[in-house]
């Protein structure tokens, strides 16, 4: 496991103790022992290139040409003493050291953002960066608290840059554990070491099919387990073990990696698969989807807010969490009533 970066005071400089920033040598001479402004600028360029998938994609983000980006990347590699990536006709690809440096850099930049927020807190002002995450397609859930909490947060006097990431449960857990993200809303599957879990909402899932599917006609009655086992089934890559335990492998005719992909396939009328009721409701009301009434093919997913157990929350995060846990306003206060036209 890679040792996490941390700051230590050394004279007038902040020195990183991570091996990826302290002990790189070229010709026996340490090039990056103390992280200076120029190193941070080059590391930010590196992060932008990685997240854009290459030089071309990073041009818009950095507002510079690819030749300038190439010079910055070469300079960073010289200062570190090794190559970070492969680039050429086959595209951009990080090597093993490059992936490690990317992870360390994200942790470093998150630490700097938290430091800025702490300094602002000493001036009685909330500042810094707040990185939040959630799995997809929760916004239609009536108990989804993120919109309400962010609205309340933005009513405060602050100077916080909010970043919202939509990703899979596993990706969000890794990001929070690794320090690249402050908090995320995920379905609860198991206890994860190093994370705290706060219950947020429950989500009811059941089988659905599209309008031209044989199961769509309510007059045919509830399909049997054997009939469902023969129907073309959509497997969720993020819940593959769960789905495989309920439907035999020979019925697996499609795979999706997110909820919208499931919806698209179900609307074709060719498949059955799991959707949460709140997400399916608009298409059910339009007569394009229907729940498949079948015993043993519905369940409730508990969603949790995850945060790092050992990290001291920044002022921005602690403020946001306090707003997230506040109860929702009564219906007559939650939204203004429409004004009649004159």
Buried (B, 14 or more C-beta within 10 A) or exposed (E): EBEBBEBEEEEEEBBBEBEBBBEBEBEEEEEBBBBEEEBBEBBBBBBBBBEBEBBEBBBEBBEBEBEBBEEBBEBBBEBBBEBBBEBEEEEBEBEEBBBBBBBBBBBBBBBBBBBBBBEBBEEEBBBBBBBBBBBBBBEEBEEBBBEBBBEBBEEEEBEBEBEEBEBBBEBBBBBBBBBBBBBBBBBBBEEBEEBBBEEBBEBEBBBBBBBEBEBBEEEEEEBEEEBBBEBBBBBBEBBEEBBEEBBEEEBBBBBBEBBEBBBEBBBBBBBBBBBBBBBBEEBBEEEBBBBBBBEEBBEEBEBBBBBBEEBEBBBBBBBBBEBBEEEEEEEEEEEEEEEEEE
